[in-house]
Amino acid sequence: MMDVELLSRLQFAGTIMFHYLFPPLSIGLGLQLFLCELASVRTGHPAWESAARFWTRVFAVNFAMGVATGIVMEFEFGTNWAAYSRFVGDVFGSALAAEGIFAFFLESGFLAVLVFGWDRVGPKMHLFSTLMVFLGSVFSAVWIVIANSWQQTPAGYHIVWQEIQGQSIPRAEVTDFWAMVFNPSSVDRLTHTVIGALVLGAFFVASVCSFYLLKQRHEDVARRCLSIALPSALAFTLLAALSGHDSAQKLIETQPAKLAAMEAHFETTDQPTGLYLFGWPDAENETVHFGIRVPWLLSLMVYNDPGKPVPGMDQIPESDRPPVWLPFQMFHLMVGLGTMMIVLAALACWFWYKRTYQNHRWLMWSIVLMPLAAMTANQAGWITAEVGRQPWIVHPSVQNGVAMMGLRTKDGLSESVTAEQVLSSIVLFAVIYSLLFAVWIFVLNHKIQHGPESMEELESHKRTRGASKLSDQISHGGTGRGGGLMDEDG
């Protein structure tokens, strides 16, 4: 018999993982686009303008996909997770309203200028619009991550009880908006999430430009963009490691069960705790098969003290323990990919500094593939965070010394939805998302294969736009100098 909870979780996981391909790339690409356009404004070199125009077209395609796929999740809250929506409605209402006010209107208001404003507004105004679109995408992430972080470490609320159809239903109500915003995990999780997006954007630009150099196409634009993308990739991968380390240290205070699952740490001892490099966790027998463990390393990472033992899963009640295998594997996949990206970014920057980057074709091809690694690491981090907080959809907490109830995932389901309905929607989503993904790949590949405009094409485009403007002025009976042509002629 099909389990409606499992199917609903799989459906939401699938739709959000597909959606999460696009917002991180929009954020990261937005920064690279802004830096290219800033260089264009400061230097006046047409190659920088050509690069900025090219990345604008790529950004627009990705942004549209992010908007289209993000709407679906809003509906799923109501269809599959009605009880959860009732519980968190007051909290999420304020956070999502803030997103609309501070992020959506800012981003959408300047997006038209970014995409269609070339040759219609001045270079500085267009640069300002590009910055606003980038900041809008970041602000959007801010409020989404705050809402998700509140589920992990709730703060600034109390529980009220409502009578609905003769039943007493709990609901979380915000008592302190800023305590809700700055809940114990929001800053760390937001920092790590945004940095992960910036890593993806830097590697995406570096990937396309390395591909151009390998194929000996658009080399001037490619070299200029690489001079920004490669140092960005190295800086942000290092920052991702630091922010991840800080997040892990906070987990021991806020979500020790998740930390124990991430490291398959089953038994608490009085000895320093080691860290697994890899392995195959067996939760039933509370062991890790084929594992290689570095002694005392987990103690050092969590407490900055190699001699202090870390509490294990045996300190958590059995009913509150998360799955172990998936968070363990996803966490180690994320860390492994992050380490690889740091090494490759460092090598690429070194050879770029020595002006021998193009002599190392193996490294260039590796950089071409790095967006896949960055996307996978982002997805693995999300899976680690969400599966590691099970069985809670909203974790219990303590507010002003009072224990507050949480909400288990199984209790957040809609009462009326059936497993057959969820399964049929999963099949339909799979078909539609497969088509959307194919269209996205096709359009993205078409734009990358076409590449940025050459200097001749850029000048021709500007002349065409200038002639079009003059034609518009004539058709409206004016020359733009204060009088019509007929007036001038008498």
Secondary structure, 3 states (H helix, E strand, C coil): CCCHHHHHHHHHHHHHHHHCCCHHHHHHHHHHHHHHHHHHHHHCCHHHHHHHHHHHHHHHHHHHHHHHHHHHHHHHHHHCCHHHHHHHHHHHHHHHHHHHHHHHHHHHHHHHHHHHCCCCCCHHHHHHHHHHHHHHHHHHHHHHHHHHHHHHCCCCEEEEEEEECCEEEEEEEECCHHHHHCCCCHHHHHHHHHHHHHHHHHHHHHHHHHHHHHCCCCHHHHHHHHHHHHHHHHHHHHHHHHHHHHHHHHHHHHCHHHHHHHCCCCCCCCCCCCEEEEEEEECCCCEEEEEEEECCHHHHHHHCCCCCCCCCHHHCCHHHCCCCHHHHHHHHHHHHHHHHHHHHHHHHHHHHHCCCHHHCHHHHHHHHHHHHHHHHHHHHHHHHHHHCCCCEEECCEEECCEEECCEEHHHHCCCCCCHHHHHHHHHHHHHHHHHHHHHHHHHHHHHHHHCCCCHHHHHHHHHHHHHHHHHHHHHCCCCCCCCCHHHHHC
